[in-house]
């Protein structure tokens, strides 16, 4: 009986230790996955901003749209995205896409959502751009825009036909089931956007005689 009691005590201790190890492992894996997801979210916003483009000939298609009036900011623009950008596998050969970042609530969990669609293949009526969850438990998402004329950061950007020189975004994370941002879990970045809009003359050059694009081979030296 004593041996059975000792064996039972050992089994209980082993089971408790194993349970603690499994629980710790799950917590560690969850924290690692969340941290990796947050890094991807920051990199996605950064990549989208640094590769933003705007063409003067087709401004309505390239509008830079930002809404900072709500609880969470949202913005949309056209970018020439790298192959490593999330969701690129769905858009083979179509790197120029409109991307939209917004915070939405799903089952009381606020998530940073990325939606995108090719600029040359408009979304058909009734179809929605494929959503990608970049980050969960978002408690704060703010945007500010640097105005070159005033030299100050502006809380709103109303000039849809022009890219801001720089964007400062702030992304904060909350505890699950709460909207209160945790101390030490706020990420702030300043991103510089491309400096110039692609001018119409660059897209459709005209020869000095007004007859159309110049012949680029006209002044090339002839080779034997």
C-alpha positions as YAML, in Angstrom:
chain: A
units: angstrom
residues:
- id: 1
  name: UNK
  ca: [0.00, 0.00, 0.00]
- id: 2
  name: UNK
  ca: [2.85, 2.35, 0.81]
- id: 3
  name: UNK
  ca: [4.48, 1.59, -2.55]
- id: 4
  name: UNK
  ca: [1.21, 2.22, -4.36]
- id: 5
  name: UNK
  ca: [0.79, 5.51, -2.49]
- id: 6
  name: UNK
  ca: [4.32, 6.61, -3.35]
- id: 7
  name: UNK
  ca: [3.81, 5.61, -7.00]
- id: 8
  name: UNK
  ca: [0.53, 7.52, -7.10]
- id: 9
  name: UNK
  ca: [2.19, 10.62, -5.65]
- id: 10
  name: UNK
  ca: [4.95, 10.38, -8.24]
- id: 11
  name: UNK
  ca: [2.42, 10.05, -11.05]
- id: 12
  name: UNK
  ca: [0.52, 13.11, -9.83]
- id: 13
  name: UNK
  ca: [3.75, 15.11, -9.61]
- id: 14
  name: UNK
  ca: [4.83, 13.99, -13.08]
- id: 15
  name: UNK
  ca: [1.42, 14.83, -14.54]
- id: 16
  name: UNK
  ca: [1.41, 18.27, -12.89]
- id: 17
  name: UNK
  ca: [4.92, 18.99, -14.18]
- id: 18
  name: UNK
  ca: [3.98, 17.82, -17.69]
- id: 19
  name: UNK
  ca: [0.83, 19.97, -17.62]
- id: 20
  name: UNK
  ca: [2.87, 23.02, -16.55]
- id: 21
  name: UNK
  ca: [5.39, 22.38, -19.34]
- id: 22
  name: UNK
  ca: [2.63, 22.07, -21.96]
- id: 23
  name: UNK
  ca: [0.92, 25.23, -20.73]
- id: 24
  name: UNK
  ca: [4.20, 27.18, -20.74]
- id: 25
  name: UNK
  ca: [4.98, 25.89, -24.21]
- id: 26
  name: UNK
  ca: [1.57, 26.98, -25.51]
- id: 27
  name: UNK
  ca: [1.99, 30.44, -23.98]
- id: 28
  name: UNK
  ca: [5.43, 30.74, -25.55]
- id: 29
  name: UNK
  ca: [4.22, 29.60, -28.96]
- id: 30
  name: UNK
  ca: [1.24, 31.98, -28.83]
- id: 31
  name: UNK
  ca: [3.49, 34.91, -27.86]
- id: 32
  name: UNK
  ca: [5.97, 34.03, -30.61]
- id: 33
  name: UNK
  ca: [3.24, 33.78, -33.27]
- id: 34
  name: UNK
  ca: [1.69, 37.08, -32.16]
- id: 35
  name: UNK
  ca: [5.07, 38.83, -32.16]
- id: 36
  name: UNK
  ca: [5.82, 37.52, -35.66]
- id: 37
  name: UNK
  ca: [2.39, 38.61, -36.88]
- id: 38
  name: UNK
  ca: [2.94, 42.10, -35.48]
- id: 39
  name: UNK
  ca: [6.31, 42.35, -37.25]
- id: 40
  name: UNK
  ca: [4.63, 41.37, -40.52]
- id: 41
  name: UNK
  ca: [1.97, 44.05, -39.95]
- id: 42
  name: UNK
  ca: [4.58, 46.76, -39.43]
- id: 43
  name: UNK
  ca: [6.61, 45.62, -42.43]
- id: 44
  name: UNK
  ca: [3.49, 45.48, -44.64]
- id: 45
  name: UNK
  ca: [2.53, 49.06, -43.81]
- id: 46
  name: UNK
  ca: [6.11, 50.18, -44.37]
- id: 47
  name: UNK
  ca: [6.43, 48.33, -47.71]
- id: 48
  name: UNK
  ca: [3.11, 49.70, -48.97]
- id: 49
  name: UNK
  ca: [4.06, 53.30, -48.12]
- id: 50
  name: UNK
  ca: [7.62, 53.18, -49.48]
- id: 51
  name: UNK
  ca: [6.43, 51.67, -52.78]
- id: 52
  name: UNK
  ca: [3.45, 54.02, -53.24]
- id: 53
  name: UNK
  ca: [3.03, 55.41, -56.76]
- id: 54
  name: UNK
  ca: [0.87, 58.04, -58.42]
- id: 55
  name: UNK
  ca: [0.50, 58.76, -62.15]
- id: 56
  name: UNK
  ca: [-0.73, 62.18, -63.25]
- id: 57
  name: UNK
  ca: [-2.51, 60.86, -66.35]
- id: 58
  name: UNK
  ca: [-4.78, 58.59, -64.32]
- id: 59
  name: UNK
  ca: [-5.14, 60.37, -60.99]
- id: 60
  name: UNK
  ca: [-8.61, 58.99, -60.14]
- id: 61
  name: UNK
  ca: [-7.15, 55.48, -60.11]
- id: 62
  name: UNK
  ca: [-4.17, 56.46, -57.93]
- id: 63
  name: UNK
  ca: [-5.90, 58.56, -55.27]
- id: 64
  name: UNK
  ca: [-4.34, 58.51, -51.81]
- id: 65
  name: UNK
  ca: [-7.24, 58.15, -49.39]
- id: 66
  name: UNK
  ca: [-6.93, 58.53, -45.63]
- id: 67
  name: UNK
  ca: [-9.61, 58.66, -42.94]
- id: 68
  name: UNK
  ca: [-8.49, 59.66, -39.46]
- id: 69
  name: UNK
  ca: [-11.84, 60.86, -38.14]
- id: 70
  name: UNK
  ca: [-12.95, 57.55, -36.63]
- id: 71
  name: UNK
  ca: [-11.82, 55.60, -33.62]
- id: 72
  name: UNK
  ca: [-9.16, 53.94, -35.76]
- id: 73
  name: UNK
  ca: [-7.42, 55.38, -38.81]
- id: 74
  name: UNK
  ca: [-7.68, 53.81, -42.26]
- id: 75
  name: UNK
  ca: [-5.92, 54.51, -45.54]
- id: 76
  name: UNK
  ca: [-5.80, 53.30, -49.13]
- id: 77
  name: UNK
  ca: [-3.34, 53.84, -51.98]
- id: 78
  name: UNK
  ca: [-1.72, 52.25, -55.02]
- id: 79
  name: UNK
  ca: [1.71, 50.69, -54.62]
- id: 80
  name: UNK
  ca: [4.18, 48.71, -56.69]
- id: 81
  name: UNK
  ca: [4.48, 45.90, -54.17]
- id: 82
  name: UNK
  ca: [7.40, 43.50, -53.68]
- id: 83
  name: UNK
  ca: [6.96, 39.75, -54.18]
- id: 84
  name: UNK
  ca: [7.31, 39.23, -50.43]
- id: 85
  name: UNK
  ca: [4.22, 41.33, -49.69]
- id: 86
  name: UNK
  ca: [1.40, 39.33, -47.99]
- id: 87
  name: UNK
  ca: [-1.04, 37.87, -50.50]
- id: 88
  name: UNK
  ca: [1.24, 38.36, -53.53]
- id: 89
  name: UNK
  ca: [0.74, 34.73, -54.50]
- id: 90
  name: UNK
  ca: [-2.85, 35.57, -55.43]
- id: 91
  name: UNK
  ca: [-1.75, 38.30, -57.87]
- id: 92
  name: UNK
  ca: [0.90, 36.71, -60.06]
- id: 93
  name: UNK
  ca: [2.34, 39.25, -62.52]
- id: 94
  name: UNK
  ca: [0.30, 42.11, -61.02]
- id: 95
  name: UNK
  ca: [2.60, 43.94, -58.61]
- id: 96
  name: UNK
  ca: [0.73, 47.26, -58.97]
- id: 97
  name: UNK
  ca: [-2.22, 46.97, -56.61]
- id: 98
  name: UNK
  ca: [-4.47, 49.14, -54.49]
- id: 99
  name: UNK
  ca: [-4.01, 48.30, -50.84]
- id: 100
  name: UNK
  ca: [-6.31, 49.29, -47.99]
- id: 101
  name: UNK
  ca: [-5.52, 49.09, -44.28]
- id: 102
  name: UNK
  ca: [-8.33, 49.31, -41.74]
- id: 103
  name: UNK
  ca: [-9.18, 48.12, -38.23]
- id: 104
  name: UNK
  ca: [-12.33, 46.02, -37.95]
- id: 105
  name: UNK
  ca: [-14.06, 44.18, -35.13]
- id: 106
  name: UNK
  ca: [-14.62, 40.43, -35.37]
- id: 107
  name: UNK
  ca: [-16.23, 38.75, -32.35]
- id: 108
  name: UNK
  ca: [-15.26, 41.78, -30.23]
- id: 109
  name: UNK
  ca: [-11.61, 41.43, -31.32]
- id: 110
  name: UNK
  ca: [-10.20, 44.42, -33.19]
- id: 111
  name: UNK
  ca: [-7.99, 43.35, -36.08]
- id: 112
  name: UNK
  ca: [-5.83, 45.21, -38.58]
- id: 113
  name: UNK
  ca: [-7.11, 44.07, -41.98]
- id: 114
  name: UNK
  ca: [-5.33, 44.36, -45.34]
- id: 115
  name: UNK
  ca: [-7.33, 44.28, -48.56]
- id: 116
  name: UNK
  ca: [-5.86, 44.56, -52.04]
- id: 117
  name: UNK
  ca: [-6.80, 44.27, -55.69]
- id: 118
  name: UNK
  ca: [-4.91, 44.91, -58.95]
- id: 119
  name: UNK
  ca: [-5.32, 48.41, -60.34]
- id: 120
  name: UNK
  ca: [-5.57, 47.03, -63.90]
- id: 121
  name: UNK
  ca: [-8.22, 44.48, -62.92]
- id: 122
  name: UNK
  ca: [-10.96, 46.34, -61.02]
- id: 123
  name: UNK
  ca: [-12.98, 44.31, -58.56]
- id: 124
  name: UNK
  ca: [-16.23, 43.21, -60.19]
- id: 125
  name: UNK
  ca: [-19.50, 44.19, -58.65]
- id: 126
  name: UNK
  ca: [-20.33, 41.90, -55.76]
- id: 127
  name: UNK
  ca: [-16.73, 40.77, -55.24]
- id: 128
  name: UNK
  ca: [-14.66, 41.84, -52.27]
- id: 129
  name: UNK
  ca: [-10.85, 42.16, -52.18]
- id: 130
  name: UNK
  ca: [-9.34, 39.22, -50.34]
- id: 131
  name: UNK
  ca: [-8.86, 40.20, -46.66]
- id: 132
  name: UNK
  ca: [-5.67, 39.36, -44.74]
- id: 133
  name: UNK
  ca: [-5.56, 39.68, -40.96]
- id: 134
  name: UNK
  ca: [-2.25, 41.40, -40.20]
- id: 135
  name: UNK
  ca: [-2.62, 41.90, -36.45]
- id: 136
  name: UNK
  ca: [-5.06, 41.02, -33.69]
- id: 137
  name: UNK
  ca: [-6.06, 42.74, -30.45]
- id: 138
  name: UNK
  ca: [-5.42, 46.21, -31.89]
- id: 139
  name: UNK
  ca: [-6.10, 48.96, -29.39]
- id: 140
  name: UNK
  ca: [-4.77, 51.94, -31.35]
- id: 141
  name: UNK
  ca: [-4.05, 52.80, -34.97]
- id: 142
  name: UNK
  ca: [-3.32, 56.45, -35.74]
- id: 143
  name: UNK
  ca: [-1.87, 58.31, -38.72]
- id: 144
  name: UNK
  ca: [-0.21, 61.70, -39.16]
- id: 145
  name: UNK
  ca: [1.02, 63.31, -42.36]
- id: 146
  name: UNK
  ca: [3.96, 65.67, -42.82]
- id: 147
  name: UNK
  ca: [3.11, 68.86, -44.71]
- id: 148
  name: UNK
  ca: [6.12, 70.28, -46.55]
- id: 149
  name: UNK
  ca: [4.56, 73.75, -46.79]
- id: 150
  name: UNK
  ca: [3.99, 74.22, -43.07]
- id: 151
  name: UNK
  ca: [6.75, 71.90, -41.91]
- id: 152
  name: UNK
  ca: [4.35, 70.34, -39.42]
- id: 153
  name: UNK
  ca: [2.61, 67.02, -38.85]
- id: 154
  name: UNK
  ca: [-1.06, 67.13, -39.84]
- id: 155
  name: UNK
  ca: [-3.79, 64.89, -38.36]
- id: 156
  name: UNK
  ca: [-5.65, 64.73, -41.69]
- id: 157
  name: UNK
  ca: [-4.72, 64.48, -45.37]
- id: 158
  name: UNK
  ca: [-7.30, 65.90, -47.76]
- id: 159
  name: UNK
  ca: [-5.22, 66.16, -50.94]
- id: 160
  name: UNK
  ca: [-6.09, 62.86, -52.58]
- id: 161
  name: UNK
  ca: [-4.13, 63.75, -55.75]
- id: 162
  name: UNK
  ca: [-0.81, 64.04, -53.94]
- id: 163
  name: UNK
  ca: [1.28, 61.74, -51.81]
- id: 164
  name: UNK
  ca: [2.39, 63.08, -48.43]
- id: 165
  name: UNK
  ca: [6.13, 63.46, -47.97]
- id: 166
  name: UNK
  ca: [6.10, 61.32, -44.83]
- id: 167
  name: UNK
  ca: [3.58, 59.34, -42.83]
- id: 168
  name: UNK
  ca: [3.84, 58.66, -39.12]
- id: 169
  name: UNK
  ca: [1.78, 55.72, -37.90]
- id: 170
  name: UNK
  ca: [1.23, 54.42, -34.40]
- id: 171
  name: UNK
  ca: [0.03, 50.87, -33.78]
- id: 172
  name: UNK
  ca: [-0.80, 49.77, -30.24]
- id: 173
  name: UNK
  ca: [-1.92, 46.38, -28.95]
- id: 174
  name: UNK
  ca: [-4.35, 45.56, -26.13]
- id: 175
  name: UNK
  ca: [-5.03, 42.57, -23.94]
- id: 176
  name: UNK
  ca: [-7.47, 40.03, -25.40]
- id: 177
  name: UNK
  ca: [-11.02, 41.19, -24.78]
- id: 178
  name: UNK
  ca: [-9.93, 44.76, -23.99]
- id: 179
  name: UNK
  ca: [-9.34, 47.95, -25.95]
- id: 180
  name: UNK
  ca: [-6.91, 49.40, -23.45]
- id: 181
  name: UNK
  ca: [-3.44, 49.54, -24.98]
- id: 182
  name: UNK
  ca: [-0.81, 47.76, -22.95]
- id: 183
  name: UNK
  ca: [2.22, 49.73, -21.83]
- id: 184
  name: UNK
  ca: [5.27, 48.81, -23.87]
- id: 185
  name: UNK
  ca: [3.20, 47.42, -26.75]
- id: 186
  name: UNK
  ca: [3.02, 50.55, -28.87]
- id: 187
  name: UNK
  ca: [4.97, 50.70, -32.13]
- id: 188
  name: UNK
  ca: [5.55, 54.02, -33.87]
- id: 189
  name: UNK
  ca: [7.25, 54.49, -37.23]
- id: 190
  name: UNK
  ca: [7.95, 57.37, -39.62]
- id: 191
  name: UNK
  ca: [7.99, 56.38, -43.28]
- id: 192
  name: UNK
  ca: [9.18, 58.55, -46.16]
- id: 193
  name: UNK
  ca: [7.16, 58.18, -49.34]
- id: 194
  name: UNK
  ca: [8.39, 58.61, -52.94]
- id: 195
  name: UNK
  ca: [9.01, 62.26, -53.62]
- id: 196
  name: UNK
  ca: [7.39, 62.80, -57.02]
- id: 197
  name: UNK
  ca: [4.23, 62.05, -58.93]
- id: 198
  name: UNK
  ca: [4.87, 60.50, -62.36]
- id: 199
  name: UNK
  ca: [4.23, 63.43, -64.69]
- id: 200
  name: UNK
  ca: [2.01, 63.12, -67.75]
- id: 201
  name: UNK
  ca: [4.92, 64.07, -70.02]
- id: 202
  name: UNK
  ca: [6.92, 61.14, -68.68]
- id: 203
  name: UNK
  ca: [4.10, 58.76, -69.46]
- id: 204
  name: UNK
  ca: [3.36, 60.23, -72.90]
- id: 205
  name: UNK
  ca: [6.46, 62.04, -74.16]
- id: 206
  name: UNK
  ca: [6.08, 64.34, -77.16]
- id: 207
  name: UNK
  ca: [8.80, 65.08, -79.70]
- id: 208
  name: UNK
  ca: [9.86, 68.72, -80.26]
- id: 209
  name: UNK
  ca: [8.01, 68.74, -83.61]
- id: 210
  name: UNK
  ca: [4.83, 67.67, -81.86]
- id: 211
  name: UNK
  ca: [4.57, 64.51, -83.97]
- id: 212
  name: UNK
  ca: [4.67, 62.08, -81.05]
- id: 213
  name: UNK
  ca: [7.32, 60.33, -79.06]
- id: 214
  name: UNK
  ca: [10.89, 60.88, -80.29]
- id: 215
  name: UNK
  ca: [12.77, 58.08, -81.99]
- id: 216
  name: UNK
  ca: [15.21, 56.89, -79.36]
- id: 217
  name: UNK
  ca: [17.33, 55.17, -82.03]
- id: 218
  name: UNK
  ca: [17.70, 58.27, -84.21]
- id: 219
  name: UNK
  ca: [20.97, 59.54, -82.77]
- id: 220
  name: UNK
  ca: [22.53, 56.21, -81.96]
- id: 221
  name: UNK
  ca: [25.89, 55.56, -83.67]
- id: 222
  name: UNK
  ca: [25.74, 52.90, -86.34]
- id: 223
  name: UNK
  ca: [27.74, 49.73, -85.80]
- id: 224
  name: UNK
  ca: [29.33, 47.72, -88.51]
...
